[in-house]
């Protein structure tokens, strides 16, 4: 899994496989 920072909601971190 890699931690990805989305440019939505003040840069919330999402864990994506």
C-alpha distances in whole Angstrom, upper triangle without the diagonal:
4,7,9,13,15,19,20,21,22,18,16,12,10,6,6,4
4,6,10,12,16,18,19,19,15,14,10,9,6,6,6
4,7,10,13,15,16,15,12,10,7,6,5,6,9
4,6,10,12,13,13,9,9,6,5,6,7,10
4,7,9,10,9,6,6,5,6,9,10,13
4,5,8,8,5,6,6,7,10,11,15
4,7,7,5,7,9,11,14,15,18
4,6,5,7,10,11,14,15,19
4,6,6,10,11,15,17,21
4,6,9,12,16,18,22
4,6,9,13,15,18
4,6,10,13,16
4,7,10,13
4,6,10
4,7
4
